[in-house]
Amino acid sequence: MYKPCLHFVGFRSQGAVDWAARIWGKPDFVHVHLDARALADMAPEDTVLYATKASERFVPYAYDDSN
């Protein structure tokens, strides 16, 4: 059974992630950029929280979120 995930997109600092997590809960994924990799990780049932204007800045190249 699939459990919907929580994605944070466009958060650039750990402090911002921590602040959002206090309100929304711990995210399953933190995506630095909205890129093809982030979109591939998202399912229609997931909740996606965008930082300011992050949804408007699609990056055409996949970003290594592990760094």
N, CA, C and O atoms as a Tripos MOL2 file, in Angstrom:
@<TRIPOS>MOLECULE
protein
  268   267    67     0     0
PROTEIN
NO_CHARGES

@<TRIPOS>ATOM
      1 N           0.8380   -1.1820    0.0000 N.3       1 MET1
      2 CA          0.0000    0.0000    0.0000 C.3       1 MET1
      3 C           0.8850    1.2480    0.0000 C.2       1 MET1
      4 O           1.8910    1.2960    0.7080 O.2       1 MET1
      5 N           0.5170    2.2430   -0.7820 N.am      2 TYR2
      6 CA          1.2860    3.4760   -0.9170 C.3       2 TYR2
      7 C           0.8900    4.4640    0.1730 C.2       2 TYR2
      8 O          -0.2950    4.7070    0.4020 O.2       2 TYR2
      9 N           1.8850    5.0280    0.8390 N.am      3 LYS3
     10 CA          1.6610    6.0760    1.8400 C.3       3 LYS3
     11 C           2.0410    7.4070    1.1950 C.2       3 LYS3
     12 O           3.1790    7.5620    0.7520 O.2       3 LYS3
     13 N           1.1180    8.3760    1.1290 N.am      4 PRO4
     14 CA          1.4610    9.6740    0.5450 C.3       4 PRO4
     15 C           2.6470   10.3070    1.2660 C.2       4 PRO4
     16 O           2.7810   10.2000    2.4850 O.2       4 PRO4
     17 N           3.4970   10.9610    0.4970 N.am      5 CYS5
     18 CA          4.7090   11.5710    1.0240 C.3       5 CYS5
     19 C           4.5740   13.0890    1.1030 C.2       5 CYS5
     20 O           3.7160   13.6910    0.4580 O.2       5 CYS5
     21 N           5.4390   13.6850    1.9070 N.am      6 LEU6
     22 CA          5.5210   15.1400    2.0450 C.3       6 LEU6
     23 C           6.8370   15.5920    1.4190 C.2       6 LEU6
     24 O           7.9080   15.1190    1.8000 O.2       6 LEU6
     25 N           6.7520   16.5100    0.4560 N.am      7 HIS7
     26 CA          7.9270   17.0350   -0.2390 C.3       7 HIS7
     27 C           8.0810   18.5200    0.0850 C.2       7 HIS7
     28 O           7.1060   19.2700    0.0550 O.2       7 HIS7
     29 N           9.3070   18.9410    0.3950 N.am      8 PHE8
     30 CA          9.6400   20.3600    0.5100 C.3       8 PHE8
     31 C          10.4950   20.6990   -0.7030 C.2       8 PHE8
     32 O          11.4940   20.0290   -0.9660 O.2       8 PHE8
     33 N          10.1090   21.7380   -1.4470 N.am      9 VAL9
     34 CA         10.8240   22.1140   -2.6660 C.3       9 VAL9
     35 C          11.3010   23.5540   -2.5610 C.2       9 VAL9
     36 O          10.5260   24.4530   -2.2350 O.2       9 VAL9
     37 N          12.5850   23.7660   -2.8410 N.am     10 GLY10
     38 CA         13.1350   25.1160   -2.9050 C.3      10 GLY10
     39 C          13.6260   25.6800   -1.5930 C.2      10 GLY10
     40 O          13.9750   26.8580   -1.5290 O.2      10 GLY10
     41 N          13.6640   24.8780   -0.5430 N.am     11 PHE11
     42 CA         14.1820   25.3600    0.7340 C.3      11 PHE11
     43 C          15.6980   25.3070    0.6780 C.2      11 PHE11
     44 O          16.2730   24.2480    0.4230 O.2      11 PHE11
     45 N          16.3480   26.4300    0.9110 N.am     12 ARG12
     46 CA         17.7910   26.5230    0.7130 C.3      12 ARG12
     47 C          18.6040   26.3720    1.9890 C.2      12 ARG12
     48 O          19.8230   26.2210    1.9160 O.2      12 ARG12
     49 N          17.9840   26.4080    3.1340 N.am     13 SER13
     50 CA         18.7530   26.2720    4.3730 C.3      13 SER13
     51 C          18.0720   25.2610    5.2960 C.2      13 SER13
     52 O          16.8630   25.0380    5.2190 O.2      13 SER13
     53 N          18.8720   24.6630    6.1590 N.am     14 GLN14
     54 CA         18.3180   23.7120    7.1220 C.3      14 GLN14
     55 C          17.3740   24.4120    8.0860 C.2      14 GLN14
     56 O          16.4020   23.8140    8.5480 O.2      14 GLN14
     57 N          17.6540   25.6800    8.3950 N.am     15 GLY15
     58 CA         16.7680   26.4410    9.2760 C.3      15 GLY15
     59 C          15.3710   26.5860    8.6980 C.2      15 GLY15
     60 O          14.3810   26.4830    9.4220 O.2      15 GLY15
     61 N          15.2900   26.8230    7.3960 N.am     16 ALA16
     62 CA         13.9890   26.9410    6.7360 C.3      16 ALA16
     63 C          13.2510   25.6070    6.7430 C.2      16 ALA16
     64 O          12.0360   25.5620    6.9410 O.2      16 ALA16
     65 N          13.9840   24.5330    6.5290 N.am     17 VAL17
     66 CA         13.3810   23.1910    6.5690 C.3      17 VAL17
     67 C          12.8650   22.9020    7.9730 C.2      17 VAL17
     68 O          11.7560   22.3920    8.1330 O.2      17 VAL17
     69 N          13.6620   23.2240    8.9920 N.am     18 ASP18
     70 CA         13.2540   22.9840   10.3750 C.3      18 ASP18
     71 C          11.9990   23.7820   10.7220 C.2      18 ASP18
     72 O          11.0960   23.2730   11.3840 O.2      18 ASP18
     73 N          11.9500   25.0250   10.2740 N.am     19 TRP19
     74 CA         10.7870   25.8760   10.5530 C.3      19 TRP19
     75 C           9.5230   25.2850    9.9090 C.2      19 TRP19
     76 O           8.4800   25.1880   10.5560 O.2      19 TRP19
     77 N           9.6240   24.8920    8.6300 N.am     20 ALA20
     78 CA          8.4730   24.3140    7.9320 C.3      20 ALA20
     79 C           8.0660   22.9810    8.5560 C.2      20 ALA20
     80 O           6.8800   22.6570    8.6160 O.2      20 ALA20
     81 N           9.0430   22.2150    9.0160 N.am     21 ALA21
     82 CA          8.7410   20.9080    9.6210 C.3      21 ALA21
     83 C           7.9660   21.0520   10.9240 C.2      21 ALA21
     84 O           7.1910   20.1650   11.2820 O.2      21 ALA21
     85 N           8.1650   22.1600   11.6390 N.am     22 ARG22
     86 CA          7.3890   22.3810   12.8750 C.3      22 ARG22
     87 C           5.9020   22.5310   12.5680 C.2      22 ARG22
     88 O           5.0550   22.1880   13.3930 O.2      22 ARG22
     89 N           5.5920   23.0390   11.3920 N.am     23 ILE23
     90 CA          4.1900   23.2630   11.0160 C.3      23 ILE23
     91 C           3.6190   22.0530   10.2730 C.2      23 ILE23
     92 O           2.5210   21.5930   10.5870 O.2      23 ILE23
     93 N           4.3560   21.5410    9.2960 N.am     24 TRP24
     94 CA          3.8520   20.5060    8.4040 C.3      24 TRP24
     95 C           4.2510   19.0950    8.7970 C.2      24 TRP24
     96 O           3.6460   18.1290    8.3340 O.2      24 TRP24
     97 N           5.2610   18.9660    9.6430 N.am     25 GLY25
     98 CA          5.7950   17.6480    9.9870 C.3      25 GLY25
     99 C           7.0580   17.3780    9.2060 C.2      25 GLY25
    100 O           7.4030   18.1150    8.2820 O.2      25 GLY25
    101 N           7.7440   16.3220    9.5810 N.am     26 LYS26
    102 CA          9.0090   15.9630    8.9460 C.3      26 LYS26
    103 C           8.7670   15.5480    7.4960 C.2      26 LYS26
    104 O           7.9190   14.6970    7.2280 O.2      26 LYS26
    105 N           9.5140   16.1490    6.5540 N.am     27 PRO27
    106 CA          9.3070   15.7910    5.1460 C.3      27 PRO27
    107 C           9.9210   14.4320    4.8060 C.2      27 PRO27
    108 O          10.8910   14.0010    5.4280 O.2      27 PRO27
    109 N           9.3450   13.7780    3.8230 N.am     28 ASP28
    110 CA          9.9280   12.5470    3.2960 C.3      28 ASP28
    111 C          11.0330   12.8660    2.2950 C.2      28 ASP28
    112 O          11.9960   12.1120    2.1570 O.2      28 ASP28
    113 N          10.8840   13.9930    1.5980 N.am     29 PHE29
    114 CA         11.8700   14.4270    0.6080 C.3      29 PHE29
    115 C          12.0820   15.9290    0.7440 C.2      29 PHE29
    116 O          11.1320   16.6800    0.9660 O.2      29 PHE29
    117 N          13.3380   16.3640    0.6090 N.am     30 VAL30
    118 CA         13.6670   17.7890    0.5110 C.3      30 VAL30
    119 C          14.3890   17.9640   -0.8160 C.2      30 VAL30
    120 O          15.4640   17.4030   -1.0300 O.2      30 VAL30
    121 N          13.7890   18.7470   -1.7020 N.am     31 HIS31
    122 CA         14.3520   18.9950   -3.0280 C.3      31 HIS31
    123 C          14.8700   20.4280   -3.0660 C.2      31 HIS31
    124 O          14.1120   21.3710   -2.8420 O.2      31 HIS31
    125 N          16.1590   20.5900   -3.3480 N.am     32 VAL32
    126 CA         16.7480   21.9230   -3.4080 C.3      32 VAL32
    127 C          16.1440   22.7120   -4.5630 C.2      32 VAL32
    128 O          15.9030   23.9130   -4.4440 O.2      32 VAL32
    129 N          15.9020   22.0380   -5.6720 N.am     33 HIS33
    130 CA         15.3450   22.6680   -6.8680 C.3      33 HIS33
    131 C          14.1430   21.8660   -7.3570 C.2      33 HIS33
    132 O          14.0080   20.6800   -7.0560 O.2      33 HIS33
    133 N          13.2900   22.5190   -8.1030 N.am     34 LEU34
    134 CA         12.2250   21.8120   -8.8190 C.3      34 LEU34
    135 C          12.8300   21.3890  -10.1460 C.2      34 LEU34
    136 O          12.9680   22.1990  -11.0630 O.2      34 LEU34
    137 N          13.1880   20.1300  -10.2420 N.am     35 ASP35
    138 CA         13.8240   19.6060  -11.4480 C.3      35 ASP35
    139 C          13.1500   18.2970  -11.8490 C.2      35 ASP35
    140 O          12.1850   17.8630  -11.2190 O.2      35 ASP35
    141 N          13.6660   17.6790  -12.8960 N.am     36 ALA36
    142 CA         13.0700   16.4350  -13.3880 C.3      36 ALA36
    143 C          13.1130   15.3430  -12.3250 C.2      36 ALA36
    144 O          12.1830   14.5440  -12.2180 O.2      36 ALA36
    145 N          14.1690   15.3060  -11.5520 N.am     37 ARG37
    146 CA         14.2780   14.2950  -10.4920 C.3      37 ARG37
    147 C          13.1970   14.5030   -9.4300 C.2      37 ARG37
    148 O          12.5670   13.5410   -8.9900 O.2      37 ARG37
    149 N          12.9830   15.7380   -9.0250 N.am     38 ALA38
    150 CA         11.9450   16.0240   -8.0300 C.3      38 ALA38
    151 C          10.5700   15.6300   -8.5610 C.2      38 ALA38
    152 O           9.7740   15.0230   -7.8440 O.2      38 ALA38
    153 N          10.2960   15.9690   -9.8000 N.am     39 LEU39
    154 CA          9.0000   15.6310  -10.3830 C.3      39 LEU39
    155 C           8.8050   14.1220  -10.4800 C.2      39 LEU39
    156 O           7.6900   13.6260  -10.3150 O.2      39 LEU39
    157 N           9.8830   13.3950  -10.7450 N.am     40 ALA40
    158 CA          9.7910   11.9390  -10.8310 C.3      40 ALA40
    159 C           9.4970   11.3160   -9.4680 C.2      40 ALA40
    160 O           8.8760   10.2560   -9.3910 O.2      40 ALA40
    161 N           9.9400   11.9670   -8.3990 N.am     41 ASP41
    162 CA          9.6970   11.4610   -7.0410 C.3      41 ASP41
    163 C           8.2760   11.7230   -6.5520 C.2      41 ASP41
    164 O           7.8210   11.0840   -5.6030 O.2      41 ASP41
    165 N           7.5750   12.6480   -7.1860 N.am     42 MET42
    166 CA          6.2530   13.0620   -6.7140 C.3      42 MET42
    167 C           5.1410   12.2140   -7.3340 C.2      42 MET42
    168 O           5.1600   11.9030   -8.5250 O.2      42 MET42
    169 N           4.1850   11.8550   -6.4990 N.am     43 ALA43
    170 CA          2.9940   11.1320   -6.9540 C.3      43 ALA43
    171 C           1.7870   12.0590   -6.7810 C.2      43 ALA43
    172 O           1.8460   13.0000   -5.9890 O.2      43 ALA43
    173 N           0.7080   11.8110   -7.5010 N.am     44 PRO44
    174 CA         -0.4640   12.6720   -7.4020 C.3      44 PRO44
    175 C          -1.0350   12.7840   -5.9710 C.2      44 PRO44
    176 O          -1.6420   13.7980   -5.6270 O.2      44 PRO44
    177 N          -0.8430   11.7600   -5.1560 N.am     45 GLU45
    178 CA         -1.3920   11.7700   -3.7960 C.3      45 GLU45
    179 C          -0.5040   12.5110   -2.8030 C.2      45 GLU45
    180 O          -0.9260   12.7520   -1.6720 O.2      45 GLU45
    181 N           0.7120   12.8780   -3.1950 N.am     46 ASP46
    182 CA          1.6610   13.5090   -2.2940 C.3      46 ASP46
    183 C           1.2900   14.9650   -2.0080 C.2      46 ASP46
    184 O           0.5680   15.6040   -2.7730 O.2      46 ASP46
    185 N           1.8020   15.4660   -0.8920 N.am     47 THR47
    186 CA          1.6920   16.8780   -0.5490 C.3      47 THR47
    187 C           3.0220   17.5260   -0.8540 C.2      47 THR47
    188 O           4.0670   17.0410   -0.4190 O.2      47 THR47
    189 N           2.9920   18.6350   -1.6090 N.am     48 VAL48
    190 CA          4.2180   19.3290   -2.0050 C.3      48 VAL48
    191 C           4.1490   20.7500   -1.4630 C.2      48 VAL48
    192 O           3.2180   21.4980   -1.7590 O.2      48 VAL48
    193 N           5.1580   21.1130   -0.6590 N.am     49 LEU49
    194 CA          5.2410   22.4460   -0.0810 C.3      49 LEU49
    195 C           6.3800   23.1800   -0.7670 C.2      49 LEU49
    196 O           7.5330   22.7560   -0.6940 O.2      49 LEU49
    197 N           6.0530   24.2920   -1.4400 N.am     50 TYR50
    198 CA          7.0430   25.0590   -2.1700 C.3      50 TYR50
    199 C           7.4900   26.2570   -1.3480 C.2      50 TYR50
    200 O           6.6740   26.9340   -0.7220 O.2      50 TYR50
    201 N           8.8030   26.5150   -1.3550 N.am     51 ALA51
    202 CA          9.3180   27.7590   -0.7980 C.3      51 ALA51
    203 C           8.9080   28.8840   -1.7500 C.2      51 ALA51
    204 O           8.3960   28.6160   -2.8370 O.2      51 ALA51
    205 N           9.1210   30.1000   -1.3650 N.am     52 THR52
    206 CA          8.7050   31.2490   -2.1600 C.3      52 THR52
    207 C           9.1500   31.1360   -3.6120 C.2      52 THR52
    208 O          10.3450   31.0650   -3.9000 O.2      52 THR52
    209 N           8.1970   31.1200   -4.5090 N.am     53 LYS53
    210 CA          8.3910   31.0860   -5.9610 C.3      53 LYS53
    211 C           9.1660   29.8740   -6.4710 C.2      53 LYS53
    212 O           9.5950   29.8830   -7.6250 O.2      53 LYS53
    213 N           9.3630   28.8420   -5.6710 N.am     54 ALA54
    214 CA         10.1050   27.6650   -6.1240 C.3      54 ALA54
    215 C           9.4050   26.9680   -7.2760 C.2      54 ALA54
    216 O          10.0650   26.3950   -8.1430 O.2      54 ALA54
    217 N           8.0810   27.0060   -7.3000 N.am     55 SER55
    218 CA          7.3480   26.3290   -8.3670 C.3      55 SER55
    219 C           7.5170   27.0340   -9.7080 C.2      55 SER55
    220 O           7.2330   26.4500  -10.7530 O.2      55 SER55
    221 N           7.9800   28.2910   -9.6890 N.am     56 GLU56
    222 CA          8.1650   29.0510  -10.9190 C.3      56 GLU56
    223 C           9.5580   28.8720  -11.5130 C.2      56 GLU56
    224 O           9.8080   29.3020  -12.6390 O.2      56 GLU56
    225 N          10.4670   28.2410  -10.7700 N.am     57 ARG57
    226 CA         11.8520   28.1290  -11.2000 C.3      57 ARG57
    227 C          12.2120   26.6820  -11.5180 C.2      57 ARG57
    228 O          12.9990   26.0680  -10.7970 O.2      57 ARG57
    229 N          11.6540   26.1390  -12.5710 N.am     58 PHE58
    230 CA         11.9950   24.7700  -12.9620 C.3      58 PHE58
    231 C          13.4230   24.7510  -13.4910 C.2      58 PHE58
    232 O          13.7820   25.5670  -14.3400 O.2      58 PHE58
    233 N          14.2340   23.8300  -12.9990 N.am     59 VAL59
    234 CA         15.6170   23.6650  -13.4320 C.3      59 VAL59
    235 C          15.6470   22.4830  -14.3990 C.2      59 VAL59
    236 O          15.2470   21.3800  -14.0260 O.2      59 VAL59
    237 N          16.1080   22.6870  -15.6230 N.am     60 PRO60
    238 CA         16.0460   21.6060  -16.6200 C.3      60 PRO60
    239 C          17.0070   20.4490  -16.3730 C.2      60 PRO60
    240 O          16.8720   19.3940  -16.9930 O.2      60 PRO60
    241 N          17.9740   20.6300  -15.4790 N.am     61 TYR61
    242 CA         18.9480   19.5790  -15.2010 C.3      61 TYR61
    243 C          18.6880   18.9940  -13.8210 C.2      61 TYR61
    244 O          18.3010   19.7120  -12.9000 O.2      61 TYR61
    245 N          18.9010   17.6980  -13.6800 N.am     62 ALA62
    246 CA         18.7130   17.0530  -12.3910 C.3      62 ALA62
    247 C          19.8010   17.4900  -11.4310 C.2      62 ALA62
    248 O          20.9690   17.5930  -11.8080 O.2      62 ALA62
    249 N          19.4190   17.7450  -10.1980 N.am     63 TYR63
    250 CA         20.3370   18.2120   -9.1760 C.3      63 TYR63
    251 C          20.5760   17.0820   -8.1760 C.2      63 TYR63
    252 O          19.6400   16.3690   -7.8140 O.2      63 TYR63
    253 N          21.8070   16.9150   -7.7330 N.am     64 ASP64
    254 CA         22.1550   15.8880   -6.7740 C.3      64 ASP64
    255 C          21.7790   16.3550   -5.3800 C.2      64 ASP64
    256 O          22.5200   17.1300   -4.7760 O.2      64 ASP64
    257 N          20.6530   15.9080   -4.8570 N.am     65 ASP65
    258 CA         20.1670   16.3470   -3.5590 C.3      65 ASP65
    259 C          20.9570   15.7670   -2.4020 C.2      65 ASP65
    260 O          20.7610   16.1830   -1.2600 O.2      65 ASP65
    261 N          21.8470   14.8150   -2.6640 N.am     66 SER66
    262 CA         22.5740   14.1850   -1.5710 C.3      66 SER66
    263 C          23.7220   15.0390   -1.0690 C.2      66 SER66
    264 O          24.2890   14.7350   -0.0200 O.2      66 SER66
    265 N          24.0860   16.1000   -1.7800 N.am     67 ASN67
    266 CA         25.2060   16.9530   -1.3490 C.3      67 ASN67
    267 C          24.7840   17.9150   -0.2770 C.2      67 ASN67
    268 O          25.5990   18.7060    0.1990 O.2      67 ASN67
@<TRIPOS>BOND
     1     1     2 1
     2     2     3 1
     3     3     4 2
     4     3     5 am
     5     5     6 1
     6     6     7 1
     7     7     8 2
     8     7     9 am
     9     9    10 1
    10    10    11 1
    11    11    12 2
    12    11    13 am
    13    13    14 1
    14    14    15 1
    15    15    16 2
    16    15    17 am
    17    17    18 1
    18    18    19 1
    19    19    20 2
    20    19    21 am
    21    21    22 1
    22    22    23 1
    23    23    24 2
    24    23    25 am
    25    25    26 1
    26    26    27 1
    27    27    28 2
    28    27    29 am
    29    29    30 1
    30    30    31 1
    31    31    32 2
    32    31    33 am
    33    33    34 1
    34    34    35 1
    35    35    36 2
    36    35    37 am
    37    37    38 1
    38    38    39 1
    39    39    40 2
    40    39    41 am
    41    41    42 1
    42    42    43 1
    43    43    44 2
    44    43    45 am
    45    45    46 1
    46    46    47 1
    47    47    48 2
    48    47    49 am
    49    49    50 1
    50    50    51 1
    51    51    52 2
    52    51    53 am
    53    53    54 1
    54    54    55 1
    55    55    56 2
    56    55    57 am
    57    57    58 1
    58    58    59 1
    59    59    60 2
    60    59    61 am
    61    61    62 1
    62    62    63 1
    63    63    64 2
    64    63    65 am
    65    65    66 1
    66    66    67 1
    67    67    68 2
    68    67    69 am
    69    69    70 1
    70    70    71 1
    71    71    72 2
    72    71    73 am
    73    73    74 1
    74    74    75 1
    75    75    76 2
    76    75    77 am
    77    77    78 1
    78    78    79 1
    79    79    80 2
    80    79    81 am
    81    81    82 1
    82    82    83 1
    83    83    84 2
    84    83    85 am
    85    85    86 1
    86    86    87 1
    87    87    88 2
    88    87    89 am
    89    89    90 1
    90    90    91 1
    91    91    92 2
    92    91    93 am
    93    93    94 1
    94    94    95 1
    95    95    96 2
    96    95    97 am
    97    97    98 1
    98    98    99 1
    99    99   100 2
   100    99   101 am
   101   101   102 1
   102   102   103 1
   103   103   104 2
   104   103   105 am
   105   105   106 1
   106   106   107 1
   107   107   108 2
   108   107   109 am
   109   109   110 1
   110   110   111 1
   111   111   112 2
   112   111   113 am
   113   113   114 1
   114   114   115 1
   115   115   116 2
   116   115   117 am
   117   117   118 1
   118   118   119 1
   119   119   120 2
   120   119   121 am
   121   121   122 1
   122   122   123 1
   123   123   124 2
   124   123   125 am
   125   125   126 1
   126   126   127 1
   127   127   128 2
   128   127   129 am
   129   129   130 1
   130   130   131 1
   131   131   132 2
   132   131   133 am
   133   133   134 1
   134   134   135 1
   135   135   136 2
   136   135   137 am
   137   137   138 1
   138   138   139 1
   139   139   140 2
   140   139   141 am
   141   141   142 1
   142   142   143 1
   143   143   144 2
   144   143   145 am
   145   145   146 1
   146   146   147 1
   147   147   148 2
   148   147   149 am
   149   149   150 1
   150   150   151 1
   151   151   152 2
   152   151   153 am
   153   153   154 1
   154   154   155 1
   155   155   156 2
   156   155   157 am
   157   157   158 1
   158   158   159 1
   159   159   160 2
   160   159   161 am
   161   161   162 1
   162   162   163 1
   163   163   164 2
   164   163   165 am
   165   165   166 1
   166   166   167 1
   167   167   168 2
   168   167   169 am
   169   169   170 1
   170   170   171 1
   171   171   172 2
   172   171   173 am
   173   173   174 1
   174   174   175 1
   175   175   176 2
   176   175   177 am
   177   177   178 1
   178   178   179 1
   179   179   180 2
   180   179   181 am
   181   181   182 1
   182   182   183 1
   183   183   184 2
   184   183   185 am
   185   185   186 1
   186   186   187 1
   187   187   188 2
   188   187   189 am
   189   189   190 1
   190   190   191 1
   191   191   192 2
   192   191   193 am
   193   193   194 1
   194   194   195 1
   195   195   196 2
   196   195   197 am
   197   197   198 1
   198   198   199 1
   199   199   200 2
   200   199   201 am
   201   201   202 1
   202   202   203 1
   203   203   204 2
   204   203   205 am
   205   205   206 1
   206   206   207 1
   207   207   208 2
   208   207   209 am
   209   209   210 1
   210   210   211 1
   211   211   212 2
   212   211   213 am
   213   213   214 1
   214   214   215 1
   215   215   216 2
   216   215   217 am
   217   217   218 1
   218   218   219 1
   219   219   220 2
   220   219   221 am
   221   221   222 1
   222   222   223 1
   223   223   224 2
   224   223   225 am
   225   225   226 1
   226   226   227 1
   227   227   228 2
   228   227   229 am
   229   229   230 1
   230   230   231 1
   231   231   232 2
   232   231   233 am
   233   233   234 1
   234   234   235 1
   235   235   236 2
   236   235   237 am
   237   237   238 1
   238   238   239 1
   239   239   240 2
   240   239   241 am
   241   241   242 1
   242   242   243 1
   243   243   244 2
   244   243   245 am
   245   245   246 1
   246   246   247 1
   247   247   248 2
   248   247   249 am
   249   249   250 1
   250   250   251 1
   251   251   252 2
   252   251   253 am
   253   253   254 1
   254   254   255 1
   255   255   256 2
   256   255   257 am
   257   257   258 1
   258   258   259 1
   259   259   260 2
   260   259   261 am
   261   261   262 1
   262   262   263 1
   263   263   264 2
   264   263   265 am
   265   265   266 1
   266   266   267 1
   267   267   268 2
@<TRIPOS>SUBSTRUCTURE
     1 MET1         2 RESIDUE 1 A MET
     2 TYR2         6 RESIDUE 1 A TYR
     3 LYS3        10 RESIDUE 1 A LYS
     4 PRO4        14 RESIDUE 1 A PRO
     5 CYS5        18 RESIDUE 1 A CYS
     6 LEU6        22 RESIDUE 1 A LEU
     7 HIS7        26 RESIDUE 1 A HIS
     8 PHE8        30 RESIDUE 1 A PHE
     9 VAL9        34 RESIDUE 1 A VAL
    10 GLY10       38 RESIDUE 1 A GLY
    11 PHE11       42 RESIDUE 1 A PHE
    12 ARG12       46 RESIDUE 1 A ARG
    13 SER13       50 RESIDUE 1 A SER
    14 GLN14       54 RESIDUE 1 A GLN
    15 GLY15       58 RESIDUE 1 A GLY
    16 ALA16       62 RESIDUE 1 A ALA
    17 VAL17       66 RESIDUE 1 A VAL
    18 ASP18       70 RESIDUE 1 A ASP
    19 TRP19       74 RESIDUE 1 A TRP
    20 ALA20       78 RESIDUE 1 A ALA
    21 ALA21       82 RESIDUE 1 A ALA
    22 ARG22       86 RESIDUE 1 A ARG
    23 ILE23       90 RESIDUE 1 A ILE
    24 TRP24       94 RESIDUE 1 A TRP
    25 GLY25       98 RESIDUE 1 A GLY
    26 LYS26      102 RESIDUE 1 A LYS
    27 PRO27      106 RESIDUE 1 A PRO
    28 ASP28      110 RESIDUE 1 A ASP
    29 PHE29      114 RESIDUE 1 A PHE
    30 VAL30      118 RESIDUE 1 A VAL
    31 HIS31      122 RESIDUE 1 A HIS
    32 VAL32      126 RESIDUE 1 A VAL
    33 HIS33      130 RESIDUE 1 A HIS
    34 LEU34      134 RESIDUE 1 A LEU
    35 ASP35      138 RESIDUE 1 A ASP
    36 ALA36      142 RESIDUE 1 A ALA
    37 ARG37      146 RESIDUE 1 A ARG
    38 ALA38      150 RESIDUE 1 A ALA
    39 LEU39      154 RESIDUE 1 A LEU
    40 ALA40      158 RESIDUE 1 A ALA
    41 ASP41      162 RESIDUE 1 A ASP
    42 MET42      166 RESIDUE 1 A MET
    43 ALA43      170 RESIDUE 1 A ALA
    44 PRO44      174 RESIDUE 1 A PRO
    45 GLU45      178 RESIDUE 1 A GLU
    46 ASP46      182 RESIDUE 1 A ASP
    47 THR47      186 RESIDUE 1 A THR
    48 VAL48      190 RESIDUE 1 A VAL
    49 LEU49      194 RESIDUE 1 A LEU
    50 TYR50      198 RESIDUE 1 A TYR
    51 ALA51      202 RESIDUE 1 A ALA
    52 THR52      206 RESIDUE 1 A THR
    53 LYS53      210 RESIDUE 1 A LYS
    54 ALA54      214 RESIDUE 1 A ALA
    55 SER55      218 RESIDUE 1 A SER
    56 GLU56      222 RESIDUE 1 A GLU
    57 ARG57      226 RESIDUE 1 A ARG
    58 PHE58      230 RESIDUE 1 A PHE
    59 VAL59      234 RESIDUE 1 A VAL
    60 PRO60      238 RESIDUE 1 A PRO
    61 TYR61      242 RESIDUE 1 A TYR
    62 ALA62      246 RESIDUE 1 A ALA
    63 TYR63      250 RESIDUE 1 A TYR
    64 ASP64      254 RESIDUE 1 A ASP
    65 ASP65      258 RESIDUE 1 A ASP
    66 SER66      262 RESIDUE 1 A SER
    67 ASN67      266 RESIDUE 1 A ASN
